[in-house]
């Protein structure tokens, strides 16, 4: 389906295309090459590219893809960058035990009827993952990238891993099989 020139693409070539597209250089030609190269090499891209570069691929789709791809890519980029933001501002990875107890026993308020997630009783992250799965599942390029980014995040010390560690329901924290899990009301 793809010519050998696209299958022979290197990570460096893809990174140059991303840089060119970010700087709006020969955008139409570079986008066509980029899109075909990513599709032709998705398997090794997902396996070998760092999370940083997978997000850059999403950002490029958000800038140049179809309307659906733009939305999907923006969802992924927003998700990962909000996690980065929360971890960037997290001053002490040793969470204060009194704060953990507060969010295990209730919903401390933030602002305007927004509250902390109850560590043990929330199904917000499960339901959000259901929505993300429904939005992304038909996207043959961006869904595998999202799953790779999610697996990497959950395998490292960050907001998701810490939340899972303290939760009575760690399987409700952005599970890959979200559509198969009932929420706290029994709804799949």
Steps between C-alpha positions, in 0.01 A plus 500: 500500500784742582804543282836380629619860545245549777575167667869594504436821692715564804412665832720792398299546180172509695644750749614727215150485350352595838738797527418610146128474566525691829675777310249483213769413244356337187209397715286326239784285366649426842160410648431249224840337553465508878154343501599217266827432684329486840230266371752276323727476806256530789608180672865594546413863565276402793764260631813708446413869522520667839183636654618849412506415131170312512340816641671699223340267247163566665564875493578476129174313436322767707642763266458325164276193521138451404241654728464172691877447522548855623249443779647162594856629498403800709332273756821299536727803511277673754486188718877449507582868542254539789673209670833671438361822644374331814830318551698818426325685780503210740759612750541191713449147370454381857135595528403623843315220676235739631416606141474138390260434788292804402453375145446139609214599729339788312509751221690810616379804303713689250283776346161554336360161607811321376640251751796266536441150372423256781791256470294191579152581373550706186421357158577826320825367353331179386218694333745742341692204358174359361441829319858514374477138380177567311650810339831336407425131437441538125815706447761251376788742556419702810337229713816283511707810577264593785515150648881500483515838677254384763692176568824694537343752734349231718834316518685802642486722806242764418153615590327189361733254668472677836121515476486129412728414792265659751168399343281209606406481129826537305339322203272805462795731424498528119474126425556387141192279526278778636198406290493161675498640857185608681514832683374554855139491370553173311509669159746378237 
